[in-house]
Structures are given as C-alpha cells and as structure tokens.
Amino acid sequence: MVYTVLFSLLLSTTSFAASSDWQTLRQQAEGQTVYFNAWGGDPAVNSYLDWVAGEMKQQYGVTVKVVRLADASDAVKRIQSEAAAGRKTNGSVDLLWVNGENFRTLKQAGLLKEGWAWELPNWRYVDQKKPVREDFSQPTDGAEAPWGSAQLMLIGKIQPDVKFPRNAAELLAFAKENPGKLSYPRPPDFTGTAFIEQLLIVLTADPQALRSAPNPATFQQVTAPLWNYLDKLHPLLWREGKTFPPSPARMDRMLADGELLFSVTFNPAHVDNLIDRKQLPKTAQAFGFEQGMLGNVHFVTIPANANAQAGAQVLANFLMSPEAQIRKATPAIWGDATVLDSATLPSTLKEQLDAQKPAHQQAVPYLPEPHAAWVDALEKEWLQRYGAK
C-alpha cells in the first residue's frame, strides 16, 4: 500500500526512530513471541488482529500470538495470580488491551511496566486533545499506549419535524414532546452506564468531584441533580421507564422500526456501519450535546513481569502507526476511531486517515470520563432506585 511505503520512509528519516535506544529495542524484539491478550468477541476485531500479527512478523520478525478473551478481567486475574505466586518474570501476558477499572486495579498494585509509552516513536502523532495521558481520571504515567478512541453518541434520523436535542434540558423537553419514544440501555450495560455518567457530568454542580473516587459523605449531594433529572425523564420514556432495552443493539432495531426516535452508541462510526448494512436510512446521523459527550481512549499495557517486553513495545508502537491506524479506522475493516492527530502526518497519510472519519456524525468535543470508581457507585445507586421496577 502507498501509506505503508510513505510511513516506512517517514519513520526511517526521523531522529527518534533512528535513536540507538529504539534500534536496540527493535533488535531485542526480533525473534520474540508476544502474547497479546485482547477481547475476542468481534469478528472484525479478530480479523484486524490477524493482519497485525502478519505485519509484525514480516516487518519486525516478531511473532504475535493473540489470546482472545471473553473479558479483559480474565487476564487481570491471571496477572494477579502470577504476582501472588512470586512470578516476577516470564509472565504469560506480554501485552493487554485494557482500560478503566482493570487498568486501575493493575496500576495500583504495581503490576505494570511504567514510563515506556511516551517514549515510543509514534507517540509524536497522538492527538493530545483526547484523554491519552489518563484513563478514567487515572494518570497513565506512561504505562499505557493509546490504541483507539470512542465517544458516546446518540443516533437519530433527520426528519423535518425532529430537532436533535443539543443539551440535557432540550433532551428532557424532547421527551415531553415525544412520550414513549426515548430510552437508554439498562445499566449495568456499559453504554447505559455511560449515558447516566454523561448526564451526571453535565448536570452536577461539582464536576471536580468526579475526578476522584466517590466520597460517601458527599455522594448524594454530587449526584442529586442526576437523580432529580432521571425522576422527571423516566415517566416520559419507552414503557414509562418501567423497563429498559437490554442493549444498544436492541435500540438500533427499535430505531429502525420506528419504535424509538433515538438509539445510543459508543462508536461514532456505528451509524455508518448501520447504513452500509441497510439497517438504517442514509438520513441517520450520530449527534451529541454541544458542550461535549463523554469519550474515552482504549489502550494497551505491558505487565511488569512480561516475558517479551521489547516485542510488546514494538507491537504497541506499530498499533499507533499511521499504517495500522488508517486500516483500523476503515469502517469496512473495523471502524475504530483513531488516536492520531492527522494534522501531524504528511499530506497523503493525512488525507487517507481523514477519509475514514464517519460520514454521518456531528463532531462534538470530548468530555473525559469520571474516575473509574464512579461506575460501580452509579450502577448500584441506579439499580436501587430504578432497577426493581
């Protein structure tokens, strides 16, 4: 491919990539086998990782064995067990796809290699406007390399009599005008929890409190605007808020059938995929609040006891490369949003990366996610208030 050649030329002419440290790392990586533990629940993701493995073998002489997980927590437990057994080297996990609570668990226990991610050559292309130096408000300290990004968005069909709400007040007003036509996935569905986090971020009078773990003494005060809002919103929802769709996929079908006016997603490219599959018309669009929508970055991390640390760093660097990011962002291949700032790339690569941006999305700013501990606290409170209905 053209961008492969351009990227190779670009990398070979940069002082960073030519530095003795990076060249030494590449030499150490050659011949290593990297066990990359990653979620394996999506055929598109699996196919992409097969391509990554082939490229790593061809370009760097590194063998990548993808360990397909049902949940990242399975690998986290394995890393914890090895640490408890005193296995400080030769760990079974070399690179792990992770973010949020799982990252915090490993980092706080001192089970991750730190200070390496920001030293990778391809870090220079990363979009610093995205939350790439923190993970659910936890500083990464160079222990994670950004791989992809996501953002909570609503999906609707452009219609003459439908004006998309652009803030929480307009969403409530829209629900009053269209009773029974809105809903959101039932927490603890990931997207459903993200929806209530989004509302908390824009409604609370103390947003700074979300940067650290919930304080039991102030939890009710900080979250009171959220529950007051939901108390007003729920009676206006589908089935009067007495039950909720189990997943975003179900909401997509309800939107297609006209049962709902909006669906919800954590992948801005999702609406393009639905249109391509003829599940939604070309009038469908992803949109969000003007002040921003909750977004996050997913990362890869290296356990402190990883056996192939050099190979894992070379793999993490490749995952951030323009070549790999352009392919990953292509909707027909995966459609996972890039973590790169295309303005930092040569014009040809910039054009190729920009061409993968979702065609049916209104761009809105990223709002960083609250501290990871808020997920469990909000889900417990939500279930206590509304889950038994």
LODO-29559 format. One record per residue (C-alpha): residue in three letters; z, y, x. Coordinates in Angstrom, 1 decimal, m for minus. Layout:
<rs>
   resn       pz       py       px
    ala        Z        Y        X
...
</rs>
This chain:
<rs>
   resn       pz       py       px
    met      0.0      0.0      0.0
    val     m0.6      3.6      1.1
    tyr      3.0      4.6      0.8
    thr      4.1      1.7      3.0
    val      1.9      2.9      5.8
    leu      3.0      6.5      5.3
    phe      6.6      5.6      5.2
    ser      6.4      3.5      8.3
    leu      4.8      6.4     10.2
    leu      7.3      8.8      8.8
    leu     10.2      6.6      9.9
    ser      8.8      5.9     13.3
    thr      8.5      9.6     14.1
    thr     12.0     10.7     13.2
    ser     14.6     11.1     15.8
    phe     17.3      9.4     13.7
    ala     15.3      6.2     13.2
    ala     14.4      6.2     16.9
    ser     18.0      6.6     18.0
    ser     19.5      4.0     20.2
    asp     22.2      3.2     17.7
    trp     19.7      2.4     14.9
    gln     17.4      0.4     17.2
    thr     20.4     m1.6     18.4
    leu     21.4     m2.3     14.8
    arg     17.9     m3.4     14.0
    gln     17.9     m5.8     17.0
    gln     21.2     m7.2     15.9
    ala     19.9     m7.7     12.4
    glu     16.8     m9.7     13.4
    gly     17.3    m13.3     12.6
    gln     20.4    m12.8     10.4
    thr     20.7    m14.1      6.9
    val     22.1    m11.6      4.4
    tyr     23.8    m13.0      1.3
    phe     23.1    m10.2     m1.3
    asn     25.3    m10.7     m4.3
    ala     23.7     m8.9     m7.3
    trp     23.7     m9.1    m11.1
    gly     21.0    m11.6    m12.1
    gly     20.8    m11.0    m15.9
    asp     17.4     m9.3    m16.0
    pro     14.1    m11.0    m15.1
    ala     12.6     m7.6    m13.9
    val     15.6     m7.1    m11.5
    asn     15.3    m10.7    m10.2
    ser     11.6    m10.3     m9.6
    tyr     12.2     m7.0     m7.8
    leu     14.8     m8.6     m5.5
    asp     12.4    m11.4     m4.7
    trp      9.9     m8.8     m3.5
    val     12.7     m7.1     m1.4
    ala     13.5    m10.4      0.2
    gly      9.9    m10.9      1.2
    glu      9.6     m7.4      2.6
    met     12.8     m7.7      4.6
    lys     11.6    m11.0      6.2
    gln      8.2     m9.5      7.0
    gln      9.3     m6.1      8.3
    tyr     12.6     m6.8      9.9
    gly     12.9    m10.6     10.4
    val     16.0    m10.6      8.1
    thr     16.4    m13.4      5.6
    val     17.8    m12.3      2.3
    lys     19.5    m14.8      0.1
    val     20.0    m13.3     m3.4
    val     23.2    m14.7     m5.0
    arg     22.6    m14.0     m8.7
    leu     25.8    m13.1    m10.5
    ala     26.8    m13.0    m14.2
    asp     29.2    m10.2    m13.3
    ala     30.0     m8.4    m10.1
    ser     33.7     m9.1    m10.6
    asp     32.9    m12.8     m9.7
    ala     32.0    m11.7     m6.2
    val     35.0     m9.3     m6.1
    lys     37.4    m12.2     m6.8
    arg     35.7    m14.2     m4.1
    ile     36.2    m11.4     m1.5
    gln     39.8    m11.0     m2.6
    ser     40.4    m14.8     m2.2
    glu     38.9    m14.8      1.3
    ala     41.1    m11.9      2.3
    ala     44.2    m13.6      0.9
    ala     43.3    m16.7      2.9
    gly     43.1    m14.6      6.1
    arg     39.3    m14.9      6.4
    lys     38.7    m11.7      8.3
    thr     35.2    m12.6      9.5
    asn     32.3    m14.9      8.3
    gly     32.7    m13.8      4.7
    ser     30.5    m15.3      2.0
    val     29.3    m11.9      0.8
    asp     27.3     m9.6      3.1
    leu     26.0     m7.0      0.6
    leu     27.2     m6.5     m3.0
    trp     25.7     m4.5     m5.9
    val     28.7     m2.7     m7.3
    asn     30.2      0.5     m8.8
    gly     33.1      1.8    m10.8
    glu     36.2     m0.3    m11.2
    asn     35.0     m3.1     m8.9
    phe     34.4     m0.6     m6.1
    arg     37.8      1.0     m6.6
    thr     39.5     m2.4     m6.5
    leu     37.9     m3.4     m3.2
    lys     38.3      0.0     m1.6
    gln     41.9      0.5     m2.4
    ala     42.6     m3.0     m1.0
    gly     40.9     m2.1      2.3
    leu     38.3     m4.8      1.8
    leu     35.2     m2.7      2.5
    lys     33.4     m1.5      5.6
    glu     33.5      2.3      5.6
    gly     31.6      5.1      7.3
    trp     28.2      3.4      7.6
    ala     26.2      4.5      4.6
    trp     25.8      8.2      5.5
    glu     24.5      7.1      9.0
    leu     21.5      5.2      7.7
    pro     18.2      6.9      8.4
    asn     17.1      7.0      4.7
    trp     20.2      8.9      3.7
    arg     18.4     12.1      4.5
    tyr     16.2     11.6      1.4
    val     19.0     11.1     m1.0
    asp     19.4     13.5     m3.9
    gln     22.7     15.3     m3.2
    lys     22.8     16.8     m6.7
    lys     23.6     13.3     m8.0
    pro     27.1     11.9     m7.6
    val     26.2      9.9     m4.5
    arg     29.4     10.6     m2.5
    glu     31.8      9.5     m5.2
    asp     31.9      6.5     m7.6
    phe     33.7      7.2    m10.9
    ser     35.5     10.1     m9.2
    gln     36.5      7.8     m6.2
    pro     35.3      9.2     m2.8
    thr     33.0      6.6     m1.3
    asp     33.9      7.5      2.3
    gly     30.5      6.1      3.4
    ala     31.4      2.6      2.1
    glu     28.6      2.6     m0.4
    ala     24.8      3.3     m0.1
    pro     23.3      4.6     m3.3
    trp     20.6      2.4     m4.8
    gly     19.7      3.6     m8.3
    ser     20.9      6.1    m10.9
    ala     21.4      6.1    m14.6
    gln     22.3      8.6    m17.3
    leu     23.5      8.3    m20.9
    met     20.8      9.5    m23.3
    leu     20.1      9.4    m27.0
    ile     16.8      8.2    m28.3
    gly     15.1      9.6    m31.4
    lys     11.7     10.0    m33.0
    ile     10.2     13.5    m33.0
    gln      9.7     14.4    m36.7
    pro      9.1     17.8    m38.4
    asp     12.4     17.7    m40.3
    val     14.5     16.3    m37.4
    lys     16.0     18.7    m34.8
    phe     17.7     16.8    m32.0
    pro     21.4     18.0    m31.6
    arg     22.0     19.5    m28.2
    asn     25.8     19.6    m28.2
    ala     28.8     17.9    m29.8
    ala     29.1     20.4    m32.6
    glu     25.4     20.0    m33.5
    leu     25.7     16.2    m33.4
    leu     28.6     16.4    m36.0
    ala     26.5     18.8    m38.1
    phe     23.6     16.5    m37.9
    ala     25.7     13.5    m39.1
    lys     26.9     15.6    m42.1
    glu     23.2     16.3    m43.0
    asn     22.2     12.7    m42.5
    pro     25.1     10.5    m43.6
    gly     24.9      6.8    m42.6
    lys     22.1      7.4    m40.2
    leu     24.0      7.6    m36.9
    ser     26.3      5.2    m35.0
    tyr     27.1      4.1    m31.4
    pro     27.8      0.7    m29.9
    arg     31.2     m0.7    m30.4
    pro     33.5     m0.4    m27.3
    pro     34.1     m2.2    m25.0
    asp     30.3     m2.4    m24.9
    phe     29.5     m0.4    m21.7
    thr     27.2      2.1    m23.5
    gly     29.6      2.6    m26.4
    thr     32.4      3.4    m24.0
    ala     30.1      5.8    m22.1
    phe     29.4      7.5    m25.4
    ile     33.1      8.3    m26.0
    glu     33.5      9.3    m22.4
    gln     30.7     11.8    m22.9
    leu     32.4     13.3    m25.9
    leu     35.7     13.5    m24.0
    ile     34.1     15.3    m21.1
    val     32.6     18.0    m23.3
    leu     35.5     18.3    m25.8
    thr     38.7     18.1    m23.7
    ala     40.4     21.4    m22.8
    asp     41.5     19.8    m19.4
    pro     38.4     18.3    m17.8
    gln     40.1     18.4    m14.4
    ala     42.5     15.7    m15.6
    leu     39.5     13.3    m15.8
    arg     39.1     13.4    m12.0
    ser     42.2     11.2    m11.5
    ala     43.7      8.2    m13.3
    pro     45.2      8.9    m16.8
    asn     48.7     10.2    m16.8
    pro     50.7      8.6    m19.7
    ala     52.6     11.8    m20.1
    thr     49.5     13.9    m20.8
    phe     47.0     11.3    m22.1
    gln     47.4     12.2    m25.8
    gln     47.1     15.9    m25.1
    val     44.0     15.5    m22.9
    thr     42.3     13.2    m25.4
    ala     43.4     14.8    m28.7
    pro     40.1     16.7    m29.1
    leu     38.2     13.4    m28.8
    trp     40.1     11.6    m31.5
    asn     40.0     14.6    m33.8
    tyr     36.3     14.7    m33.4
    leu     35.8     11.0    m34.0
    asp     38.1     11.1    m37.1
    lys     35.6     13.6    m38.5
    leu     32.5     11.8    m37.3
    his     33.2      8.2    m38.2
    pro     33.1      8.6    m42.0
    leu     29.6     10.0    m41.6
    leu     28.3      7.1    m39.6
    trp     26.4      4.0    m40.5
    arg     28.7      1.9    m42.8
    glu     31.1      4.8    m42.8
    gly     32.2      4.0    m39.3
    lys     34.0      0.8    m40.5
    thr     31.8     m1.3    m38.3
    phe     29.6     m0.6    m35.3
    pro     26.4     m2.0    m33.8
    pro     27.3     m4.6    m31.2
    ser     24.8     m3.4    m28.6
    pro     22.2     m0.7    m27.7
    ala     19.5     m3.4    m28.2
    arg     20.6     m3.7    m31.8
    met     20.5      0.0    m32.3
    asp     16.9      0.1    m30.9
    arg     15.9     m2.3    m33.6
    met     17.7     m0.2    m36.2
    leu     16.0      2.9    m35.0
    ala     12.6      1.2    m35.1
    asp     13.3      0.0    m38.7
    gly     14.4      3.5    m39.8
    glu     18.0      2.3    m40.5
    leu     19.2      4.8    m37.8
    leu     17.8      8.1    m36.6
    phe     19.1      7.7    m33.1
    ser     19.7      5.0    m30.5
    val     21.6      5.2    m27.2
    thr     20.7      4.1    m23.7
    phe     22.0      4.3    m20.2
    asn     18.5      4.1    m18.7
    pro     16.3      7.2    m19.3
    ala     13.2      5.1    m18.7
    his     14.2      2.7    m21.5
    val     12.3      4.7    m24.2
    asp      9.1      4.5    m22.2
    asn      9.5      0.7    m22.0
    leu     10.1      0.5    m25.8
    ile      7.0      2.5    m26.4
    asp      5.0      0.3    m24.0
    arg      6.2     m2.8    m25.8
    lys      5.1     m1.2    m29.2
    gln      8.8     m1.3    m30.4
    leu      8.8      2.5    m30.9
    pro      6.0      5.0    m31.5
    lys      4.8      7.5    m28.9
    thr      6.8     10.2    m30.7
    ala     10.1      8.6    m29.4
    gln     12.0     10.6    m26.9
    ala     15.2     10.4    m24.9
    phe     17.3     13.6    m25.1
    gly     20.8     14.8    m24.5
    phe     23.2     17.7    m24.6
    glu     22.1     21.0    m22.9
    gln     25.3     21.2    m20.8
    gly     24.6     17.7    m19.4
    met     25.0     14.0    m20.0
    leu     27.3     11.5    m18.3
    gly     25.5      9.9    m15.4
    asn     26.3      7.6    m12.5
    val     24.9      6.0     m9.4
    his     25.0      2.3     m8.7
    phe     25.5      1.4     m5.1
    val     25.5     m1.5     m2.6
    thr     28.6     m2.1     m0.4
    ile     29.5     m4.2      2.6
    pro     32.8     m6.2      2.6
    ala     34.9     m5.8      5.7
    asn     34.6     m9.5      6.5
    ala     30.8     m9.7      6.0
    asn     29.2    m12.1      8.4
    ala     25.8    m10.2      8.7
    gln     26.9     m6.6      8.8
    ala     23.9     m5.4     10.8
    gly     21.5     m7.2      8.5
    ala     23.3     m5.8      5.4
    gln     22.9     m2.2      6.7
    val     19.2     m2.7      7.4
    leu     18.8     m4.1      3.9
    ala     20.8     m1.2      2.4
    asn     18.6      1.3      4.3
    phe     15.4     m0.5      3.0
    leu     16.7     m0.3     m0.6
    met     16.9      3.5     m0.2
    ser     13.4      3.8      1.4
    pro     10.7      5.7     m0.4
    glu      8.7      2.4     m0.5
    ala     11.4      0.5     m2.3
    gln     12.5      3.4     m4.5
    ile      8.9      4.1     m5.7
    arg      8.5      0.4     m6.6
    lys     11.9      0.1     m8.3
    ala     11.2      3.3    m10.4
    thr      7.9      2.0    m11.7
    pro      8.5      1.1    m15.4
    ala      6.3     m1.9    m15.3
    ile      8.3     m3.4    m12.4
    trp     11.9     m2.3    m13.2
    gly     12.1      1.4    m14.2
    asp     15.4      2.0    m12.5
    ala     15.7      5.7    m11.7
    thr     15.5      6.8     m8.0
    val     18.4      8.2     m6.0
    leu     16.0     10.1     m3.8
    asp     15.1     13.8     m3.9
    ser     11.3     13.7     m4.0
    ala     11.2     17.3     m2.5
    thr     12.3     15.8      0.8
    leu      9.3     13.5      1.1
    pro      5.8     14.1      2.4
    ser      3.4     15.2     m0.4
    thr      1.7     11.8     m1.0
    leu      5.1     10.0     m1.3
    lys      6.4     12.8     m3.5
    glu      3.5     12.5     m5.9
    gln      4.0      8.7     m6.1
    leu      7.7      9.0     m6.8
    asp      7.3     11.9     m9.3
    ala      4.7      9.9    m11.1
    gln      7.4      7.3    m12.0
    lys      9.6      9.8    m13.9
    pro     10.0      8.8    m17.6
    ala      7.3     10.5    m19.6
    his      9.3     10.7    m22.8
    gln     12.6     12.2    m21.6
    gln     14.1     15.7    m21.9
    ala     15.7     16.4    m18.5
    val     19.4     17.4    m18.7
    pro     22.0     17.9    m15.9
    tyr     24.2     15.0    m14.7
    leu     27.8     15.1    m15.6
    pro     30.0     12.9    m13.3
    glu     31.9     10.1    m14.8
    pro     35.7     10.2    m15.2
    his     38.0      8.3    m12.8
    ala     37.4      4.6    m13.3
    ala     40.8      4.0    m14.8
    trp     39.8      6.1    m17.9
    val     37.5      3.2    m19.1
    asp     40.3      0.8    m19.8
    ala     42.6      3.5    m21.2
    leu     40.0      4.9    m23.6
    glu     38.9      1.4    m24.8
    lys     42.5      0.4    m25.5
    glu     43.1      3.6    m27.5
    trp     39.8      3.4    m29.3
    leu     40.4     m0.2    m30.4
    gln     43.9      0.6    m31.5
    arg     42.7      3.5    m33.7
    tyr     39.3      2.1    m35.0
    gly     38.9     m1.5    m33.9
    ala     40.7     m3.1    m36.7
    lys     38.7     m1.5    m39.4
</rs>
